[in-house]
Amino acid sequence: MTMMRTEIETRRKRYAMQRLSLAMKRLIQVDSADERIMATRWVVAWGRAVGERRFEPMWHESVTRALAASARHQSAANRAQ
């Protein structure tokens, strides 16, 4: 029974690691602030599934940067009108 439980947990962690890797690749390749926010959310979620708590600060930094970039973009668009 213990062997089976360990095997299942190992498979789950391996799957979460694969998804985390894909989420990080997506985060690196995003163009817009909105995409960056969503991609960062997935990195944090899969990081938690793996057991990595270090991704939480990254989420807050990313959201702050994305909101600042969005505000700058909106301000520039308003000035252009």
N, C-alpha and C positions, 0 to 999 in steps of 0.2 A: 504494500500500500504506500509506504513512504517513498519507494523508488518511483512509483507512478506519479505521485504528487510532485516530486522534484523534477521529473521529466516534463510535466505539464508547465510548471513554473519556468523552466528553462526555455521551453518553446515560446511561451508568452513574452518573456524578456527579450528573446532573440527577435521576435516579431516587432516589439516596441522599438528595439534598436534600429531595425531596418526602416521603420516609419520615421523615426527621429532623423536618420540620415537623409531620407527623402525630403523631409520638412526643412532641414537645414540647407539642402541644395536649392530648394525653392526660394527660401529666404534670401539667399545670396543673389538670385537671379531676378528678383522682383524689380519693377520699375516705378510703380506709383506708391504713394504713402498708404493708401487703403490696402493695397496688396501686402505691403510690408507689415501692417498691423495684423492682418489675418494670418500671414505666414509665421509671424512671431508667436501668435497664439498657439499655432499647431506645434511649434518647436517646444514651447513651454509645456503644453499638454503631454506630448510624447516624452519629453524629458522627465516629467513627473512619473509617467508610467514606468520608465526605466529606473527611476529612483534618484535622478539628478536634480538637486534643488538649486543648483547654480544658475539655472536658466531664468529664474524668477526676476532677478534684477535686470536682466536683459529685456524682459517684457516692458518694464516701466520706462527704461531708457528709450526703447524703440517707439513706444506710444508718444512720449514727450517729443522726440525728434519728428515723428510723423505729423503731429499736431502743429508744431512750429513751422514745418515745411508747408503744410496746408494753409496756414495763416499767411505766410509770406506770399504764396501763390495767389491767394484770394486778394491780398492787398495790392499786388502787382496788377492783377486783372482789373481791380477797381480804378487804379491810377491810369490804366490804358484807355479806359472809357472816357 
